[in-house]
Amino acid sequence: MTPDFGPVQRIAVFRALVLGDTLCAVPALRALRRAWPEARISLVGLPVARELAERLDCVDEWLAFPGWPGLPERPVDLAAIPAFLAEMQSRRFDVAVQLHGSGQIVNPLVSLFGARHMAGFHPPDAPPPGPLFCAWPVHGHEVQRLLALCRHLGLATDDGALEFPLRPEDVTALRAAWPAWGDRGPYACVHAGAQLPSRRWPVARFAAVAEALHERRLTVVLTGAPSEQSLVADLSHRLSRRGVPHVDLASRTSLWALGALLRDARVLVCNDTGVSHIAAALRVPSVVVACGSEVARWAPADTRRHRVLAKPAACRPCAHTVCPVGHGCALDLGAHEVVLTLDDLLMHTNDLLEKLPCPAACAS
């Protein structure tokens, strides 16, 4: 039975995480929109998610979160917290929804928003704060974990598809960054970066895979955020030494131009990071190298189109910025295995390109 919330005109949703995590919350946001189509939905989040929030039909506004003690995603601006809470309370939300996680740290924070009702998750080993809370699922994909709260509230849910809404101007921006894009032929995107060093596969192995993609007559396009420029420059240098032509677009595209680039790519090869979720939203075939992450929680649901490679490690999921125990989850996966997976993926996603032997470099 759906709880009686009374009239709902203003909803606050707390999900102050990075881009990929925010993408995984979109199906739950859609469920809220369907339940209350006339309500104003405000997403409280990090700056990295602002551009996405501004394009989603299920979100009306993005509100900046200044951080909170105990949350690692951004440095805490302690001086800004009183004004932030005063602003939240002044909006007189009818419902505040905690979609951030188990709630151990953030439930007290969201309760300070002063909403008439609060819904969310609670730690599975603790009693629920009220009937609008459900235990945080300790297993399953992130999308389905978040949808568990929607079902607990009696909201209708859908298939959990992600969204990354592109516009014509994104293609215009892409053409400005890569003027030859219109005459490019088939291409593959290689994204060697990730926010944490512990989540990065070795650059030398990305170079070997990029060489194999070139051998398969795909133009190699390197992508990366401005913070990843030096890493991508290293990859570009390695490819130049191997005589592999490539296009370096690292830090030269906006988030949305990157989406336009990915949408028409033959395949993406990347670490388990935000760009893999964009590819899932755009249904672009991908091979994802998962170093340290919890694969069952974050891997794209469409296993036909997206292949995730992860070596077993007792320390998964990793909580370290830099691996302290030799980075076996990354080093145990060779480039040859990734190339074999790429070949199988290309074969089973139609438009099969001619298979050529893996270059000797794949043994690195």
C-alpha positions as CSV (number, residue, x, y, z in Angstrom):
1,M,0.0,0.0,0.0
2,T,1.3,3.4,-1.0
3,P,1.9,5.6,2.1
4,D,-0.3,8.7,2.4
5,F,2.0,11.6,1.9
6,G,-0.8,14.2,1.5
7,P,-0.3,16.9,-1.1
8,V,3.3,16.8,-2.5
9,Q,4.6,19.9,-4.3
10,R,8.3,19.9,-3.4
11,I,10.6,17.0,-3.2
12,A,14.3,17.0,-2.2
13,V,16.5,14.0,-3.3
14,F,19.9,13.6,-1.7
15,R,22.4,11.8,-3.9
16,A,25.7,13.7,-3.5
17,L,28.0,11.3,-5.5
18,V,30.0,11.4,-8.7
19,L,28.6,11.3,-12.2
20,G,28.3,7.5,-12.7
21,D,26.6,7.1,-9.3
22,T,24.2,9.9,-10.2
23,L,23.3,8.2,-13.5
24,C,22.5,5.0,-11.6
25,A,19.9,7.0,-9.6
26,V,18.0,8.2,-12.7
27,P,15.5,5.2,-12.7
28,A,14.6,6.0,-9.1
29,L,14.2,9.7,-10.0
30,R,11.9,8.7,-12.9
31,A,9.7,6.7,-10.4
32,L,9.4,9.8,-8.2
33,R,8.4,11.9,-11.2
34,R,5.7,9.4,-12.3
35,A,4.3,9.3,-8.8
36,W,4.2,13.1,-8.4
37,P,4.3,14.6,-12.0
38,E,3.4,18.1,-10.8
39,A,5.9,18.3,-7.9
40,R,9.2,20.2,-8.1
41,I,12.0,17.8,-7.7
42,S,15.3,19.2,-6.4
43,L,18.5,17.0,-6.6
44,V,21.0,17.8,-3.9
45,G,24.4,16.8,-5.3
46,L,27.9,17.5,-6.3
47,P,29.0,19.9,-9.0
48,V,30.1,17.0,-11.3
49,A,26.5,16.0,-11.6
50,R,25.1,19.4,-12.3
51,E,25.1,19.2,-16.1
52,L,23.4,15.9,-16.0
53,A,20.7,17.1,-13.6
54,E,20.0,20.1,-15.7
55,R,19.0,17.9,-18.7
56,L,17.0,15.3,-17.0
57,D,13.2,15.5,-17.3
58,C,12.8,13.9,-13.9
59,V,14.7,16.7,-12.1
60,D,13.7,20.4,-12.0
61,E,16.7,21.9,-10.3
62,W,20.1,21.0,-8.9
63,L,21.2,22.2,-5.5
64,A,24.8,22.4,-4.5
65,F,25.9,20.3,-1.5
66,P,28.8,21.7,0.5
67,G,30.0,18.4,1.9
68,W,29.5,16.8,5.3
69,P,31.8,15.3,7.9
70,G,32.5,11.7,7.2
71,L,31.6,11.8,3.5
72,P,34.7,11.4,1.3
73,E,33.3,12.6,-2.1
74,R,34.3,16.3,-1.6
75,P,36.1,18.4,1.0
76,V,33.8,19.8,3.6
77,D,33.1,23.5,3.5
78,L,32.1,23.8,7.1
79,A,31.4,27.6,6.8
80,A,28.8,26.9,4.1
81,I,26.8,24.3,6.0
82,P,24.6,26.6,8.2
83,A,23.5,28.6,5.1
84,F,22.9,25.4,3.2
85,L,20.7,24.0,5.9
86,A,18.9,27.3,6.3
87,E,18.2,27.3,2.5
88,M,16.9,23.7,2.5
89,Q,14.6,24.4,5.5
90,S,13.3,27.6,3.8
91,R,12.1,25.6,0.9
92,R,9.6,23.6,3.1
93,F,10.0,20.3,1.2
94,D,7.0,18.0,1.5
95,V,9.3,14.9,1.0
96,A,13.0,14.5,1.4
97,V,14.4,11.2,-0.2
98,Q,17.7,9.8,0.9
99,L,19.1,8.0,-2.1
100,H,22.8,8.3,-1.1
101,G,23.3,4.9,0.6
102,S,22.8,3.1,3.8
103,G,22.1,6.2,5.8
104,Q,24.4,5.7,8.6
105,I,26.0,9.1,8.1
106,V,23.5,11.0,5.9
107,N,20.2,10.2,7.5
108,P,20.8,12.7,10.4
109,L,21.9,15.3,7.7
110,V,18.8,14.8,5.5
111,S,16.6,15.0,8.6
112,L,17.9,18.6,9.0
113,F,16.3,19.6,5.7
114,G,13.1,19.9,7.7
115,A,10.8,18.1,5.2
116,R,7.3,17.1,6.2
117,H,8.2,13.5,5.4
118,M,11.5,11.8,5.0
119,A,12.1,8.5,3.2
120,G,15.3,6.6,2.6
121,F,17.5,3.7,3.6
122,H,18.7,2.6,6.9
123,P,21.6,0.3,7.8
124,P,20.4,-3.4,7.6
125,D,21.6,-4.0,11.2
126,A,19.7,-1.1,12.6
127,P,16.0,-0.5,13.2
128,P,14.2,1.7,10.6
129,P,13.7,5.3,11.7
130,G,10.1,5.1,10.4
131,P,7.8,3.3,8.0
132,L,9.2,5.2,5.0
133,F,12.6,3.6,5.4
134,C,13.8,0.3,4.1
135,A,17.0,-1.6,4.8
136,W,19.9,-0.9,2.5
137,P,20.3,-3.9,0.2
138,V,23.8,-5.4,0.7
139,H,23.6,-7.2,-2.7
140,G,22.6,-6.4,-6.2
141,H,23.1,-3.8,-8.8
142,E,23.1,-0.1,-7.7
143,V,20.1,0.7,-9.9
144,Q,18.0,-2.0,-8.3
145,R,19.2,-1.2,-4.8
146,L,17.8,2.4,-5.3
147,L,14.6,1.1,-6.9
148,A,14.1,-1.0,-3.8
149,L,13.2,2.1,-1.9
150,C,10.7,3.1,-4.6
151,R,9.0,-0.3,-4.4
152,H,8.9,0.0,-0.6
153,L,7.1,3.3,-1.0
154,G,4.6,1.7,-3.5
155,L,5.9,3.6,-6.5
156,A,5.7,2.2,-10.0
157,T,9.2,1.3,-11.4
158,D,10.4,0.6,-14.9
159,D,13.2,-1.5,-16.4
160,G,16.0,0.6,-14.9
161,A,17.4,2.0,-18.1
162,L,19.9,4.9,-17.7
163,E,19.6,8.2,-19.5
164,F,22.1,10.6,-21.0
165,P,20.1,13.0,-23.1
166,L,22.0,14.5,-26.0
167,R,21.1,17.5,-28.1
168,P,22.1,18.7,-31.6
169,E,24.4,21.3,-30.2
170,D,26.5,18.5,-28.7
171,V,27.4,17.3,-32.1
172,T,28.3,20.8,-33.1
173,A,30.7,21.0,-30.1
174,L,32.2,17.7,-31.0
175,R,32.9,18.8,-34.6
176,A,34.6,21.9,-33.1
177,A,36.9,19.7,-31.0
178,W,37.5,17.1,-33.8
179,P,36.9,18.8,-37.2
180,A,37.5,15.5,-39.1
181,W,34.7,13.7,-37.1
182,G,32.3,13.8,-40.0
183,D,34.8,11.9,-42.2
184,R,36.2,9.7,-39.5
185,G,35.1,6.2,-40.5
186,P,34.6,3.6,-37.7
187,Y,36.4,4.5,-34.5
188,A,37.0,3.2,-31.0
189,C,37.2,5.3,-27.8
190,V,39.9,4.5,-25.2
191,H,39.5,6.0,-21.8
192,A,42.5,5.1,-19.6
193,G,41.6,7.4,-16.7
194,A,39.7,6.9,-13.4
195,Q,39.3,9.1,-10.4
196,L,41.4,6.9,-8.1
197,P,44.8,5.3,-9.1
198,S,43.6,2.1,-7.5
199,R,40.9,1.8,-10.2
200,R,43.2,2.3,-13.2
201,W,44.5,-0.5,-15.4
202,P,48.2,0.1,-16.5
203,V,48.6,2.6,-19.3
204,A,51.0,0.3,-21.1
205,R,48.2,-2.3,-21.5
206,F,45.8,0.3,-22.7
207,A,48.4,1.1,-25.4
208,A,48.6,-2.5,-26.4
209,V,44.8,-2.7,-26.7
210,A,44.7,0.5,-28.7
211,E,47.3,-1.0,-31.1
212,A,45.0,-4.0,-31.6
213,L,42.1,-1.7,-32.3
214,H,44.2,0.1,-34.9
215,E,45.0,-3.3,-36.4
216,R,41.3,-4.0,-36.7
217,R,41.0,-0.8,-38.9
218,L,39.4,1.3,-36.2
219,T,40.5,4.9,-35.6
220,V,41.7,5.2,-32.0
221,V,40.3,8.1,-30.1
222,L,41.7,8.9,-26.6
223,T,39.4,10.6,-24.1
224,G,39.9,11.9,-20.6
225,A,39.0,14.7,-18.2
226,P,41.2,17.7,-17.7
227,S,42.6,16.1,-14.5
228,E,43.7,13.1,-16.6
229,Q,45.7,15.0,-19.2
230,S,49.1,13.8,-18.1
231,L,47.9,10.2,-18.0
232,V,46.5,10.4,-21.5
233,A,49.6,12.2,-22.7
234,D,51.6,9.2,-21.5
235,L,49.3,6.9,-23.4
236,S,49.5,9.1,-26.5
237,H,53.3,9.0,-26.3
238,R,53.3,5.3,-26.1
239,L,51.1,5.0,-29.1
240,S,53.3,7.3,-31.1
241,R,56.3,5.2,-30.3
242,R,54.5,2.2,-31.6
243,G,53.5,4.0,-34.8
244,V,49.8,3.9,-34.0
245,P,47.9,6.9,-35.4
246,H,45.3,8.3,-33.0
247,V,43.2,11.3,-32.1
248,D,43.8,12.8,-28.6
249,L,40.6,14.5,-27.4
250,A,41.4,14.4,-23.7
251,S,40.1,17.6,-22.0
252,R,39.0,18.9,-25.4
253,T,35.4,17.9,-25.1
254,S,32.6,19.0,-22.8
255,L,30.7,16.2,-21.0
256,W,28.0,16.3,-23.7
257,A,30.4,16.4,-26.6
258,L,32.0,13.3,-25.1
259,G,28.5,11.7,-25.1
260,A,28.1,12.6,-28.8
261,L,31.5,11.1,-29.5
262,L,30.7,7.9,-27.6
263,R,27.2,7.5,-29.2
264,D,28.8,6.9,-32.6
265,A,31.8,4.9,-31.5
266,R,32.2,1.3,-32.6
267,V,33.3,0.4,-29.0
268,L,34.6,1.9,-25.8
269,V,37.5,0.4,-23.8
270,C,37.7,1.9,-20.3
271,N,38.2,1.5,-16.6
272,D,35.2,1.1,-14.3
273,T,34.4,4.8,-14.1
274,G,31.8,7.3,-15.1
275,V,32.3,7.0,-18.8
276,S,31.3,3.3,-18.6
277,H,27.9,4.4,-17.3
278,I,27.5,7.0,-20.1
279,A,28.2,4.2,-22.6
280,A,25.6,2.0,-20.9
281,A,23.0,4.9,-21.1
282,L,23.8,5.4,-24.8
283,R,23.9,1.6,-25.5
284,V,27.4,1.8,-26.9
285,P,29.3,-1.5,-26.8
286,S,32.0,-1.5,-24.2
287,V,34.8,-3.5,-22.6
288,V,35.3,-2.4,-19.0
289,V,38.3,-3.2,-16.9
290,A,37.2,-3.4,-13.3
291,C,40.1,-2.9,-10.9
292,G,39.0,-2.9,-7.3
293,S,35.3,-2.1,-7.8
294,E,32.3,-4.2,-6.8
295,V,31.4,-5.6,-10.2
296,A,27.9,-7.0,-9.3
297,R,27.0,-3.6,-8.0
298,W,28.3,-1.4,-10.9
299,A,28.6,-3.5,-14.1
300,P,26.1,-2.5,-16.9
301,A,23.1,-4.7,-16.8
302,D,23.2,-5.5,-20.6
303,T,25.9,-8.2,-20.6
304,R,25.5,-8.7,-24.3
305,R,26.6,-5.2,-25.2
306,H,28.9,-4.6,-22.3
307,R,31.7,-6.9,-21.1
308,V,33.3,-6.4,-17.7
309,L,36.6,-8.0,-16.9
310,A,37.5,-8.4,-13.3
311,K,40.1,-10.6,-11.6
312,P,39.1,-12.0,-8.2
313,A,40.6,-10.3,-5.2
314,A,39.8,-10.8,-1.5
315,C,40.0,-7.1,-0.9
316,R,37.2,-6.2,-3.3
317,P,35.6,-3.7,-3.1
318,C,38.7,-1.5,-2.6
319,A,38.5,1.5,-0.3
320,H,42.1,2.7,-1.0
321,T,43.1,5.6,-3.2
322,V,46.4,3.7,-4.1
323,C,46.6,0.0,-3.7
324,P,48.8,-1.0,-0.8
325,V,49.1,-4.7,-1.7
326,G,50.6,-4.9,-5.2
327,H,47.5,-4.0,-7.3
328,G,46.9,-7.6,-8.4
329,C,43.3,-6.9,-9.5
330,A,44.8,-4.8,-12.3
331,L,48.1,-6.6,-13.0
332,D,46.5,-10.0,-13.2
333,L,44.5,-9.0,-16.3
334,G,46.6,-9.0,-19.5
335,A,46.0,-7.0,-22.7
336,H,45.6,-10.2,-24.7
337,E,42.5,-11.2,-22.6
338,V,41.0,-7.8,-23.2
339,V,41.6,-8.0,-27.0
340,L,40.0,-11.5,-27.1
341,T,37.0,-10.0,-25.3
342,L,36.9,-7.1,-27.8
343,D,36.9,-9.5,-30.7
344,D,34.0,-11.5,-29.3
345,L,32.1,-8.4,-28.5
346,L,32.5,-7.0,-32.0
347,M,31.5,-10.3,-33.5
348,H,28.3,-10.4,-31.5
349,T,27.2,-6.8,-31.9
350,N,26.9,-7.0,-35.7
351,D,28.8,-5.1,-38.3
352,L,31.7,-7.5,-37.7
353,L,35.1,-6.1,-38.5
354,E,37.8,-8.3,-39.9
355,K,39.6,-10.1,-37.1
356,L,43.4,-9.9,-37.2
357,P,45.9,-11.5,-34.9
358,C,46.6,-9.8,-31.6
359,P,49.9,-7.9,-32.0
360,A,52.8,-9.2,-30.0
361,A,52.5,-6.1,-27.7
362,C,49.4,-7.7,-26.2
363,A,51.6,-9.9,-24.2
364,S,52.6,-6.9,-22.1
